[in-house]
Amino acid sequence: MTDTPAVIKLLNGCVDLHCHSGPNPFPRRIDHAEAGKDGERLGMRGVLVKSHHHNTVMDLLAMSDRLAKISTPVFGGITLNSMVGGINPQAVAMSLRMGGKAVWFPTFSAGRHIDCHPEGVGFPTASVEVPSSRVDIHQENGDLIPQVYEVLDLVKETGAMVTGGHMETESITQLFAAAKEKGVTRMLLNHPDYVIGADEAKCRELVGYGAFIEHETGFYDPEGTKKWDPKILLDWIEKIGPEHTVMASDLGQKDRPLPVDSYIRVATALLDLGLDERSLRRIFCDNPAFLLGLDD
């Protein structure tokens, strides 16, 4: 088994693009400043904090005094669920122009998510009642609604990242095709084998538009939520290629592992299965750093 100090050294400068820290209507183990502090253990270059419910950029601005004392930068963005008005270019403009780095298309409000998790089954119970409704990105004729293009213009303007959220694969394909046409270069598919249901062929198609494929350490961590076999993850990496793959935690929730601990365990498992060190750094460090624009 690869020794932990060696893994920590290899992961130095990594990035987490999928941290669910608080504040949030769902119970969280850590807040955004604590997520940054956790990241210091690996010398993380960045943590991107995500809420299904609100624009996290404003959280970070309110925490600026605490964040200034932490060496790992923490970034925010906005998820286009019904709580922010759905596909709302005005909300996106505020988030990105005030420092946001990401736009997640509908997650909880996506039809695919609603079908997979009726009445929120499989997710934490919110501390307050948060109404939610379905958000669609299509007109009646199947074309994308005009607001999608307005959002993509804002993503291009600011150099931000766009993700397909929890939408079904054909909607994500339409979105990424439109994004590529607009000149957007930072696109991400979250957890293809959870909610999304994107197989290898679909992932390859999306990579053709310039997208990266994200997998979650929280799903493959033996102390995480699903405890999937890391051999499945290695198979994904080998089929899609480390040059198109990103690792993220999808952690921060109450009663779940800390992101850094999960990174160390899953990275160790991948190395023990034979993943080379260069590829490990590519999926944990280089690719996510590009998606956050850290080297611009």
N, C-alpha and C positions, 0 to 999 in steps of 0.2 A: 504493500500500500504506500502511495506517495506520501511523504511526511508533510505535516501541516505547514511548517515554516516555509518549505519550498513552494507550496501552493500559494501561500500569502504573498510571497515574492513575485510569483508569476502574475497574480491578479492585481498587483500594484498599478494604480491608474485606471482601473476598470470604471464602468458606468452602469447605472441602473435606470432603465427607461420606463419602469412600471412599478412604482412604489405607491402603496395605498396607505399613506400616513394621514394624520388628522390635522385640523378638525374635519369632522365628517358626521353625517347622520348615522353611519354605521360605527360600531365600537372599534376603536383603533388601539393597538399596543403602543404606538409611538406617534408623536406629532412630527411636523415637517423638519423642525430644528433637530429633533432627536434622530430623525432619519439621516440628516447630514452628519451628525456626530457619529452615528454608527458607521457611516461610510468612511470616516477618517481612519478606521482600523485597516482599510485596504488602500488608503491614499486615493480614494475614488475621485475622479475628475468631475463627476456630476451625478446628481440624483434627480430624476424627473418625477414629480409627485402628481398623482392622478386622482380625481374625484369623479364619480359617476353623476354627481349632483350639482357641482358648481365650478366656477373659474378659480383655480388654485393660485393664480398669480397674486390676487389680492391678499390671500393668506400670507404669502411670502413677504409682501411689502409691509404688512402689519408686524411681521416677525423680524424685520431687518436688523434690529439691535442684537437679537440672539444669533441670527445667521452670520453676522459680521465677525463673530468670535469663532466660527467654525471654518476649517480649511476646505472642506468639501462643498462646492457650490450646489445649491438646490434650485431647480427650475420648475415652472408651472405651465399650465395650459388649460384648455377648456374642452369639455365633452359635450357634444351637441344632442343631449337628451331634452325631453320636454321641460325639465326644470329651468333651462336657460332659454326656452323659446324654440327648441329644435334647431333647424338649419337657419341660424340667426347671424347674418353677417355683421350686424352692429355689435353683438356680444363678442364675436370673434375679433373684430377690429380692436375693441378695448383690451382684450386679453393679450393679443400679439403685440400691439403697439406699446403696451406697458411691460413688455419683457417676456411674454409667453413664448414657449418653444414648440408647442404641439397642439394640434387639433385632432381630437378623437371624434370620428363620426359616431352616430348613435350606438350606445351600448344597451343599457336597460330599456331604452325606448325603441330599439330595433325589433322588427317583426320576428327575426330569427331568434333573438334572445327571449322574447315573450313566449314563443312556441316551445323553446327548450326549458324555460323556467317559469311556468305559469304561476302567477301569484307570488313570485319571488322565491319559490322553492329552491333550496341549495345555496342561498345567500344569507348573510347575517340579518338579524332583525334590527331595523332602524330604531334609534332612540326616540324619534318623533315620527309621526305619520307624514310621509312625503308622497303626495299624489304624483302619478306618472301616467303618461299616455303614449301611444304609438307615434313614432315619427317616421315618415317615408321620404325618400329622396327623389321619388319619381312623379312625373305628371301622369295623367290618365292614359296617355299614348305610349308610356314606357320611357320617354325621354327624361333626362335629369331636370329637376326644377331649376329655375334661374338662380336661386340662392346658392346652389351648390357651386356654380361658376364664380359667384361673388366671393364665396369663402376661399376657393382655390386661388383667386387673384390675390387675396390677402396673405395666404400661405406663401405664394411666390414672392410677393413684395417683401416679406419679412424673413424669408429663408427658413421658415418653420418646417416642421414635420407634420404629415397628415397620415392618419391610420384609418383602417376600415371599420374600426369599432367592433361591434358584434353583429354586423349585418350579414346577410347571406352572401354566398360567394359571387353570384352574378352581379349583385349591386356593388360589391367591392371592385369587381373587374371593371364595371362602367366608371366608377369613381377614379380608379387609378389610370384608366385610359384617358379620361378627361384631364387628370392632373398632369400626366406626361405631356399632353398636347399644350397645356398651359406653361410648361417649362418647370414644373415642380420636380425636384430631384431627391426629396426625402420622403419616402413612402414606406409604411410598415404594416405588415399583417400580423395581428396579435394571435397567439395560441391557435394555430390551424386545426389542432385536434381537440379543441374544447370550444363548444358552442358553434364556432364557425363551420366546421366540417369540411375543410379544404384538404383534398388529397394531394399526393405528390404532383400529379399532372397539373392541377389548378395552381399549386404553389409555383411550379416552373413557369406557368403562363404569367403569373403576377410578377415574378422576377424579371420576365421579359419587358415589363413596363418600368423596371427600375426599383421594384419593391424589395425590401428585406423581409425575412420570415423570422418572427420572434417566438422563442420558447421560454417557458417559465421555470426557474429553479424550484419554485414552490410546489410544482407538480411532481418533480423528480426527487426531491429531498425526502429521505426516509423519515424525517420528522415533519414533513409538510402535509398538504391537504389530500393528495391523491396517491402518493407513494408509488408512482409509476416506475417501471424498471428503466434505469439509465441507458440500457442497451437500445431501447426505443428511441431515445434522444440521439444517441450516437448514429443510429440508422438514418434519422432525419438529416443530421449534419452531413453525413457522407453522401446522401442522395441529392440534397439541394446545394451542398457546398458551403464550407465555412465562409467563403467570400460573400455569401448572401444570407447568412444566419446571424441572429442576435440572441444573446441570453439576457433575461431580465428576471426580477424576483417575483413580481405580483404578490408581494407581501407587505406587511405593516399592520395587518388586522389583529385584533385581540385574539389571544390564545394561539397564535401562529409564530413560527420562528422569525428571528430577526433576519433581515435581508442578507447581511454579511455572513452570518453563520451558514445560511442556506447556500450562498455562493461558494463558500469553502468546501462544503460537503459535496455539492454537485460537480464542481470542478475537479475535486479529488477523484470522484467516481469516473469521470470522463477520461482523466489521465490514466487511471488504472485499467480502463478498457482499451487503451491504446491511442487515444487522440493525441496528436503531437502538440508540443508547447506553442508553436507558432499559430496553429489553428485555434488553440484555446484563447490566446490573447486576441486573436482577430474577432472572435465571437463575443468575448466579454469586454474588450477594451476598444479596439479600433473601429469596428462597425458602429457601435452605439455612439462613440464620440463623433463620428461623421454625422449621424442622424441628429445629434444635438447641435451641430455646427461649432464644435469646440475648437476646431483648427482653422476656422475661417479667418 
